[in-house]
């Protein structure tokens, strides 16, 4: 039997995808807009999607669909309940980017503690050339050694970041969920995390409970001069409030790899700010060649397992 497979947003994964081991007919599209989904799928049993959304109405228009193979970890763009009701399986990618995202978060943390962007700006502006001595004393420089890292999210990425931080001599705290009635062993309560952390790094999912988890009130509760890192999901932080906290000196810096709307085609407060202690990268914390190759390998494994009747990395 030949199985029909379509990849709806192939350009979102710029590495080769291994060949499937079973008879198949494969099609791919560089990208797929919402209004193109049904036409692009055209009766395929297996659909690969990275960020192309599938709501109930779309699923109802695709009676032949049997598997949504998500080429990412996040599945908040998929109506999972509708998939369950219609018998559509959903598989995602897991732990492929733990180390690479942790490295990205650590890079931002280290750059902000050393105020690397500010010094790059000063050198480019010729400030060092006009210095009265051999070095230029500009923005304050701090060591990670002895600082406290607070982490929200104790999964693979959070644990990978924690191991790197400990190697640099940092104290690591894992924070309990905001508003939790009790605190699990090995965690500190959310408010203690805010007030104790020199760096706060977010590694949790975006849900209705975590949306705008860090707002103006939480930013005010944070340790003066603290650094905030978000390589998890846009929407966890109130971006307008963050810009205000940076401009008024409440925070010592922020590093963001994710924004509330991506791509930010209509702008974003963090892109307009142009502050030397704010680093914004274009959602590439996951995108090392090694990590993307692991992702592609898992994608093929998930589909082949489904064809063989095995459950592998299944969400539904």
Beta strands, then each sheet from edge to edge (+ up, - down):
strand 1: 3-7
strand 2: 24-28
strand 3: 46-49
strand 4: 67-70
strand 5: 89-91
strand 6: 148-152
strand 7: 171-174
strand 8: 199-202
strand 9: 227-230
strand 10: 253-256
strand 11: 278-280
sheet 1: 2+ 1+ 3+ 4+ 5+
sheet 2: 7+ 6+ 8+ 9+ 10+ 11+
end
